[in-house]
C-alpha cells in the first residue's frame, strides 16, 4: 500500500484568498489590529505558525487561544462560499479520482490548515469525501509532525496491509523540506507561488509544472524501481 498525502492550497485548489480574509477579520475582531499581509508569506506555513508570526509582529501580549480560532472559523464558511476566485486546479480532481479507485493507493491530506478549515475548502471543491484521513495544522504547528500524524492515521486505515511508501505532494519548498524530514518521497508542483526552477532547487524527488497531465505523476508513484523513477523525472523535467 502506498500513501499519498496532498497539500490543499496551491496544490489541489485556490481559495481566492478566503483564508487570508478570514484571518484578517478575526484579528480585527479579537485584537483590534489590521495585519499587513504583505509583510508575511503564507506559503507552506501552518495556521498556528502564521498566527504566531502575526502575534509576534504586533506585540500581542497574550498567547493566541481557541477564541481566535473560533472567530476565524465562524467567518471562514461565508468567505469560502462566496469567494469569486475559488477554483479547483487543473488535473487535481482527475488525479484524486484515479488514485482513490486504485486499491494500491490510499490518499489523505498533509495541510497547514486546521481540520475544520481544510474540510470547508474541500467541500466547496467537491473533494472532501476522497480524503478519509490527514494531518492538519490543528494537530501541530510543525509541518513535519503533522505529516507524521497523517502517516500514522493512514497506516492505521491501511492495516493489515503494510505501507510501503509515502508520497507528499505540495507546491512549496516547505512541503518538500518537511516531507523529506518525515521520511516521505516528495513531489513538487508549480501551481502555487513558486516556479518550477525554484522548486527543483529544493531537491524534490519529482518536480512537475502541474497535475495536468497526470501521467508523469502517476507513473512516478506507480514505479517500483529507481530506474523507472529517473525515466519519469526525465520526461517531466530533470531535477537539480
Secondary structure in CASP SS format (residue, H / E / C, confidence):
PFRMAT SS
TARGET T0000
AUTHOR 0000-0000-0000
METHOD secondary structure of the structure
MODEL  1
X C 1.00
X E 1.00
X E 1.00
X E 1.00
X E 1.00
X E 1.00
X C 1.00
X C 1.00
X E 1.00
X C 1.00
X C 1.00
X C 1.00
X E 1.00
X E 1.00
X C 1.00
X C 1.00
X C 1.00
X H 1.00
X H 1.00
X H 1.00
X H 1.00
X H 1.00
X H 1.00
X H 1.00
X H 1.00
X H 1.00
X H 1.00
X H 1.00
X H 1.00
X H 1.00
X H 1.00
X C 1.00
X C 1.00
X C 1.00
X C 1.00
X C 1.00
X H 1.00
X H 1.00
X H 1.00
X C 1.00
X C 1.00
X C 1.00
X C 1.00
X C 1.00
X C 1.00
X C 1.00
X H 1.00
X H 1.00
X H 1.00
X H 1.00
X H 1.00
X H 1.00
X H 1.00
X H 1.00
X H 1.00
X H 1.00
X H 1.00
X C 1.00
X C 1.00
X C 1.00
X C 1.00
X C 1.00
X C 1.00
X C 1.00
X C 1.00
X H 1.00
X H 1.00
X H 1.00
X H 1.00
X H 1.00
X H 1.00
X H 1.00
X H 1.00
X H 1.00
X H 1.00
X H 1.00
X H 1.00
X H 1.00
X H 1.00
X H 1.00
X H 1.00
X H 1.00
X C 1.00
X C 1.00
X C 1.00
X C 1.00
X E 1.00
X E 1.00
X C 1.00
X C 1.00
X C 1.00
X H 1.00
X H 1.00
X H 1.00
X H 1.00
X H 1.00
X H 1.00
X H 1.00
X H 1.00
X H 1.00
X C 1.00
X C 1.00
X C 1.00
X C 1.00
X E 1.00
X E 1.00
X E 1.00
X E 1.00
X E 1.00
X E 1.00
X C 1.00
X C 1.00
X C 1.00
X C 1.00
X H 1.00
X H 1.00
X H 1.00
X H 1.00
X H 1.00
X H 1.00
X H 1.00
X H 1.00
X H 1.00
X H 1.00
X H 1.00
X C 1.00
X C 1.00
X H 1.00
X H 1.00
X H 1.00
X C 1.00
X C 1.00
X C 1.00
X E 1.00
X E 1.00
X C 1.00
X C 1.00
X C 1.00
X C 1.00
X C 1.00
X C 1.00
X C 1.00
X H 1.00
X H 1.00
X H 1.00
X H 1.00
X H 1.00
X H 1.00
X H 1.00
X H 1.00
X H 1.00
X H 1.00
X H 1.00
X H 1.00
X H 1.00
X H 1.00
X H 1.00
X H 1.00
X C 1.00
X C 1.00
X C 1.00
X C 1.00
X C 1.00
X C 1.00
X E 1.00
X E 1.00
X E 1.00
X E 1.00
X E 1.00
X E 1.00
X C 1.00
X C 1.00
X H 1.00
X H 1.00
X H 1.00
X H 1.00
X H 1.00
X H 1.00
X H 1.00
X H 1.00
X H 1.00
X C 1.00
X C 1.00
X C 1.00
X E 1.00
X E 1.00
X E 1.00
X E 1.00
X E 1.00
X C 1.00
X C 1.00
X C 1.00
X C 1.00
X C 1.00
X C 1.00
X H 1.00
X H 1.00
X H 1.00
X H 1.00
X H 1.00
X C 1.00
X C 1.00
X C 1.00
X C 1.00
X C 1.00
X E 1.00
X E 1.00
X E 1.00
X C 1.00
X C 1.00
X C 1.00
X C 1.00
X C 1.00
X C 1.00
X H 1.00
X H 1.00
X H 1.00
X H 1.00
X H 1.00
X H 1.00
X H 1.00
X H 1.00
X C 1.00
X C 1.00
X C 1.00
X H 1.00
X H 1.00
X H 1.00
X H 1.00
X H 1.00
X H 1.00
X H 1.00
X H 1.00
X H 1.00
X H 1.00
X H 1.00
X C 1.00
X C 1.00
X C 1.00
X C 1.00
END
